[in-house]
Amino acid sequence: MTRRVIARGYGGPEVLAVVEVAPVPPARREVAIEVRAIGVNPIDYKRYSGAFGTDPASLPLSLGAEAAGVVVEVGEDASGPDGPLSPGDEVIVYPAEGAYADRLVVAADSVVRKPPSLPWNEAAGLLVAGTTAVETVDAAKIGAGDLLLVHGAAGAVGSCVVQVACSRGATVIGTARPENHDYLRSLGATPMSYGAGLAGRVRVLAPEGVDAVIDTVGGEEAVDVSVELVRDPPRMVTTVAVPRAVEAGFLGVGGTNPASREVRRRLRSPVVDLADRGDLRVRVARTYWLSEVARAHTELARSHPAGKFVLLP
Ligand SMILES: NC(=O)c1ccc[n+]([C@@H]2O[C@H](COP(=O)([O-])OP(=O)(O)OC[C@H]3O[C@@H](n4cnc5c(N)ncnc54)[C@H](OP(=O)(O)O)[C@@H]3O)[C@@H](O)[C@H]2O)c1
């Protein structure tokens, strides 16, 4: 039997359950993966929280979007973006609907090769944050000489945004709580505490405002401060397209932007290459067993150490 996590209903982490299901073989153009590590993302708990509405007909929900593991069975004509796949190949799976499992059967085109340099935990948490970050940096047209403000710069996405923007020659001011300021400095950003007076503190460093904003927080403060400080409003990009951000003119990436799906697929291999060269590092903050998924979600939704949470099957 194989194990996977489902949400039996809508609510808090108490609706989660680990269930056993019989393994199925891969069909044509599919592969079966023995999972080594699974990336945890806020979207995973938002899906069953009711934040995006509720649809009892879609229950139970299969959770998870990204994982890393070893190919164990290959269907006919199973070729991924990097070429034909064989048992024993070490891979990263994204997008991977239902990735919270110890075995996955997925379309071969959702599988890219894992470089030997990348540990399983980092590989599992690389592609949601990494591709989102590159998409936002591209959308904000960040290049050499730009002054960029990043809200939530110590988060999984925000820390990738900082690294990618700095590597393109931008100067980055990143908001985070004080405990994360040294981490932001290590990534190349100037740290800034969020909270009352944020716009004034940024103006000390940027009297003329900033060229662009990337927001991974979506709160009132992030929207207000961005609108006040950005010199070029079309260069405000958010990963959390709350109604106020949309009204304020932020460009939303991800769920609200259907073009993102293809962009993310195209960005997978370049992001893996960045990580392989050491130019993009995913910090793994905590690991949990699959059976501890409810605790992982409870802790991810609170203030937590900077970096990715990873589940181990
Ligand atoms: N649209 C998409 O395709 C897409 C893709 C990925 C993620 N997302 C969304 O993007 C958001 C971030 O995801 P993530 O994986 O990076 O989450 P994460 O790792 O939990 O990071 C969130 C960060 O927000 C910071 N934070 C909390 N309150 C803040 C505030 N008031 N001002 C500034 N920073 C604050 C925290 O930093 P401190 O510890 O320093 O407080 C935390 O590190 C989530 O809402 C997620 O659902 C969207």
The ligand as an SDF file (V2000), in Angstrom:
LIG
                    3D

 48 52  0  0  0  0  0  0  0  0999 V2000
    0.9600   33.3550   -6.5310 N   0  0  0  0  0  0  0  0  0  0  0  0
    1.7510   32.2980   -6.4890 C   0  0  0  0  0  0  0  0  0  0  0  0
    1.9670   31.5900   -7.4680 O   0  0  0  0  0  0  0  0  0  0  0  0
    2.4230   31.9650   -5.1900 C   0  0  0  0  0  0  0  0  0  0  0  0
    3.4860   31.0540   -5.1680 C   0  0  0  0  0  0  0  0  0  0  0  0
    4.1250   30.8240   -3.9590 C   0  0  0  0  0  0  0  0  0  0  0  0
    3.6780   31.4680   -2.8120 C   0  0  0  0  0  0  0  0  0  0  0  0
    2.6080   32.3080   -2.8880 N   0  0  0  0  0  0  0  0  0  0  0  0
    2.1480   33.0240   -1.6900 C   0  0  0  0  0  0  0  0  0  0  0  0
    3.1790   33.9180   -1.2980 O   0  0  0  0  0  0  0  0  0  0  0  0
    3.1690   34.0540    0.1280 C   0  0  0  0  0  0  0  0  0  0  0  0
    4.5750   33.7390    0.6630 C   0  0  0  0  0  0  0  0  0  0  0  0
    4.8470   32.3610    0.4400 O   0  0  0  0  0  0  0  0  0  0  0  0
    6.1550   31.7040    1.0670 P   0  0  0  0  0  0  0  0  0  0  0  0
    6.1960   30.2960    0.6490 O   0  0  0  0  0  0  0  0  0  0  0  0
    7.3070   32.6040    0.8250 O   0  0  0  0  0  0  0  0  0  0  0  0
    5.7690   31.7640    2.6320 O   0  0  0  0  0  0  0  0  0  0  0  0
    6.7360   31.7990    3.9070 P   0  0  0  0  0  0  0  0  0  0  0  0
    7.9960   31.0600    3.6220 O   0  0  0  0  0  0  0  0  0  0  0  0
    5.9000   31.3870    5.0560 O   0  0  0  0  0  0  0  0  0  0  0  0
    7.1450   33.3300    4.0400 O   0  0  0  0  0  0  0  0  0  0  0  0
    6.2600   34.3120    4.4570 C   0  0  0  0  0  0  0  0  0  0  0  0
    7.1070   35.4170    5.0780 C   0  0  0  0  0  0  0  0  0  0  0  0
    6.2730   36.5520    5.3170 O   0  0  0  0  0  0  0  0  0  0  0  0
    6.9330   37.3080    6.3020 C   0  0  0  0  0  0  0  0  0  0  0  0
    5.9530   38.1900    6.9400 N   0  0  0  0  0  0  0  0  0  0  0  0
    4.9160   37.8600    7.7350 C   0  0  0  0  0  0  0  0  0  0  0  0
    4.2120   38.9660    8.0440 N   0  0  0  0  0  0  0  0  0  0  0  0
    4.8300   39.9980    7.3850 C   0  0  0  0  0  0  0  0  0  0  0  0
    4.5790   41.3860    7.2940 C   0  0  0  0  0  0  0  0  0  0  0  0
    3.5330   41.9500    7.9180 N   0  0  0  0  0  0  0  0  0  0  0  0
    5.3990   42.1400    6.5290 N   0  0  0  0  0  0  0  0  0  0  0  0
    6.4610   41.5890    5.8930 C   0  0  0  0  0  0  0  0  0  0  0  0
    6.7520   40.2720    5.9550 N   0  0  0  0  0  0  0  0  0  0  0  0
    5.9350   39.5030    6.6870 C   0  0  0  0  0  0  0  0  0  0  0  0
    7.5570   36.3120    7.2440 C   0  0  0  0  0  0  0  0  0  0  0  0
    8.8450   36.8220    7.5330 O   0  0  0  0  0  0  0  0  0  0  0  0
    9.3440   37.1480    9.0110 P   0  0  0  0  0  0  0  0  0  0  0  0
    9.5750   35.7910    9.6450 O   0  0  0  0  0  0  0  0  0  0  0  0
   10.5810   37.9350    8.7790 O   0  0  0  0  0  0  0  0  0  0  0  0
    8.2340   37.8910    9.6960 O   0  0  0  0  0  0  0  0  0  0  0  0
    7.6780   35.0360    6.4220 C   0  0  0  0  0  0  0  0  0  0  0  0
    9.0350   34.6460    6.2610 O   0  0  0  0  0  0  0  0  0  0  0  0
    2.0780   33.1030    0.6470 C   0  0  0  0  0  0  0  0  0  0  0  0
    0.9090   33.8350    0.8600 O   0  0  0  0  0  0  0  0  0  0  0  0
    1.9010   32.1220   -0.5010 C   0  0  0  0  0  0  0  0  0  0  0  0
    0.6120   31.5290   -0.5210 O   0  0  0  0  0  0  0  0  0  0  0  0
    1.9860   32.5710   -4.0370 C   0  0  0  0  0  0  0  0  0  0  0  0
  1  2  1  0
  2  3  2  0
  2  4  1  0
  4  5  1  0
  4 48  2  0
  5  6  2  0
  6  7  1  0
  7  8  2  0
  8  9  1  0
  8 48  1  0
  9 10  1  0
  9 46  1  0
 10 11  1  0
 11 12  1  0
 11 44  1  0
 12 13  1  0
 13 14  1  0
 14 15  2  0
 14 16  1  0
 14 17  1  0
 17 18  1  0
 18 19  2  0
 18 20  1  0
 18 21  1  0
 21 22  1  0
 22 23  1  0
 23 24  1  0
 23 42  1  0
 24 25  1  0
 25 26  1  0
 25 36  1  0
 26 27  1  0
 26 35  1  0
 27 28  2  0
 28 29  1  0
 29 30  1  0
 29 35  2  0
 30 31  1  0
 30 32  2  0
 32 33  1  0
 33 34  2  0
 34 35  1  0
 36 37  1  0
 36 42  1  0
 37 38  1  0
 38 39  2  0
 38 40  1  0
 38 41  1  0
 42 43  1  0
 44 45  1  0
 44 46  1  0
 46 47  1  0
M  CHG  2   8   1  16  -1
M  END
$$$$
